[in-house]
Amino acid sequence: MSFIEIAKTDEIPVGQMKGIKKDDKNILVTNVKGKYYAINARCTHAGGDLSKGKLDGSIVTCPRHGSKFDVTTGKAVGSPANQDEPSYQVKIQGSSVLVDLP
């Protein structure tokens, strides 16, 4: 595993999200009830930037066509998207949010 720091915990308060570009990946990091999650930030339907969407609980809605994804798993839960988002393992070390990027 290759965990890298992509944010500080205070940058992503509870109920918020942040889009991060790292190398060639666009990552969406969310804080759901104090737990951090990371999924791919580009909608699998038409490439919309999920970080510009709306987070409601654990569901992010794409701003382009309204596709919905569960940020805790990356699972597509609302059309038009029918393909899940890749998800990444997250761990907190001190005040650092670390993500395992392949």
Buried (B, 14 or more C-beta within 10 A) or exposed (E): EEBEEBBEBEBBEEEEBBBBEEEEBBBBBBBBEEEBBBBBBBBBBEEBBBBEBEBEEBBBBBBBEBBBBBBBBBEBBBEBBEEBBBBBEBEEEEEBBBBEBE
